[in-house]
């Protein structure tokens, strides 16, 4: 299984929905809070060219925003 990284921030309803989806489907993932972790914020903007949360990185796939179908596809889930 590819590593899953979730870039998030406090008070982000789509981030919470993404966490619920990953938890309910048994996926292990790493959370990076861009408000508490300056390095994570820099990573998000510079490495992944994303300025929104949630941003989910699964291997080489970057999903910006809550995109359930893209998320399922990247995880090999129909």
Order of alpha helices (4+ residues) and beta strands (2+ residues): beta-alpha-beta-alpha-beta-beta-alpha
